[in-house]
């Protein structure tokens, strides 16, 4: 993959499959960890030909932020931090050629944080996930 290709977040890299999402939250093989105000739930799944090495999704509950503007801001911050630092996961996934990683980031707090703080927590979570693979 080219250098410019690693700094993008394509549609294929986002988890949209209801089957995968149900498997992530209802299956017994998923693991989770927290770096407050974020929680990451992740699991390895069999990889298809069109699936990228890692897929992600972001969830910000309505009980945390009543206004959609605030929920969307947090989602943008998390996606941007993931986009800039996903190479940590991609390097760890090089040894898992037949498996793909599905990660969900869930916001836990009802306060907004600056982008630098969100990026720090995302980097911490990505580093921990890559160590445990």
C-alpha positions in Angstrom: 0.0 0.0 0.0 1.3 3.4 -0.9 2.1 6.1 1.7 -0.9 8.2 0.6 -3.1 5.1 0.9 -2.4 4.6 4.6 -3.5 8.1 5.5 -7.1 7.6 4.2 -10.1 6.0 5.7 -12.0 4.3 2.9 -15.5 3.0 3.0 -14.3 -0.6 3.0 -12.4 0.1 6.3 -15.6 0.9 8.1 -17.8 -1.8 9.6 -21.2 -1.7 8.1 -22.3 -5.3 8.2 -25.0 -6.0 10.7 -23.8 -9.6 10.9 -20.3 -8.5 11.9 -21.6 -5.9 14.4 -23.9 -8.5 16.0 -21.0 -11.0 16.1 -18.8 -8.3 17.7 -21.2 -7.5 20.5 -23.0 -10.8 21.0 -20.2 -13.2 20.2 -18.1 -14.7 22.9 -14.7 -14.1 21.3 -14.7 -10.3 21.4 -12.4 -8.6 23.9 -12.6 -5.0 25.2 -10.4 -2.5 26.9 -10.8 1.1 28.0 -8.9 4.3 27.9 -11.4 6.7 29.5 -13.4 8.3 27.8 -13.2 5.6 25.1 -13.8 1.8 25.2 -12.6 -0.4 22.4 -14.3 -3.8 21.6 -12.4 -5.9 19.1 -12.2 -9.4 17.6 -10.5 -11.3 14.9 -12.7 -12.7 12.1 -12.0 -14.8 9.0 -11.0 -12.5 6.3 -12.6 -12.5 2.8 -10.8 -11.5 -0.4 -12.3 -8.0 -0.4 -12.0 -7.3 3.3 -9.2 -4.9 4.5 -6.9 -6.1 7.4 -8.8 -3.9 9.9 -12.2 -2.4 10.0 -13.6 0.1 12.5 -16.8 1.8 13.7 -17.6 4.5 16.2 -20.5 4.7 18.6 -21.5 7.7 20.6 -24.7 7.0 22.7 -27.5 9.5 22.8 -27.5 9.4 26.6 -24.0 10.9 26.5 -24.9 13.8 24.2 -28.5 14.8 23.5 -27.5 17.0 20.6 -26.6 15.3 17.3 -24.0 18.1 16.6 -22.0 17.0 19.7 -22.3 13.3 18.8 -21.1 14.0 15.3 -18.1 16.1 16.5 -16.9 13.2 18.7 -17.3 10.7 15.9 -15.3 13.0 13.6 -12.6 13.3 16.2 -12.3 9.5 16.8 -12.3 8.7 13.0 -9.6 11.3 12.4 -7.4 10.0 15.2 -7.9 6.5 13.9 -7.1 7.5 10.3 -3.8 9.2 11.4 -2.7 6.3 13.6 -4.1 3.1 12.1 -0.6 2.0 10.8 0.0 0.6 14.4 -2.8 -1.9 13.8 -1.9 -2.6 10.2 1.7 -3.5 11.1 0.4 -5.9 13.8 -2.1 -7.5 11.3 0.7 -8.4 8.8 1.2 -11.6 10.7 -2.5 -12.5 10.5 -3.0 -12.9 6.7 -6.1 -15.1 7.0 -7.8 -13.0 9.7 -9.3 -9.5 9.8 -9.7 -7.3 12.8 -13.0 -5.5 13.6 -12.8 -2.7 16.2 -15.6 -0.6 17.7 -14.8 2.6 19.6 -17.5 3.5 22.1 -17.6 6.9 23.8 -18.3 6.7 27.6 -18.3 10.2 28.9 -20.8 13.1 28.6 -18.2 15.8 28.2 -16.4 16.9 25.0 -12.6 16.6 24.8 -10.2 18.4 22.5 -8.9 16.5 19.5 -5.4 16.1 20.9 -6.7 14.3 24.0 -9.0 12.0 21.9 -6.0 11.2 19.6 -3.9 10.3 22.7 -6.5 7.9 23.9 -7.0 6.3 20.5 -3.2 5.8 20.1 -3.1 4.2 23.5 -6.0 1.8 22.7 -4.4 0.9 19.3 -1.1 0.2 20.9 -2.7 -2.1 23.5 -4.8 -4.0 20.8 -1.7 -4.5 18.6 0.2 -5.9 21.6 -2.5 -8.4 22.3 -2.9 -9.8 18.8 
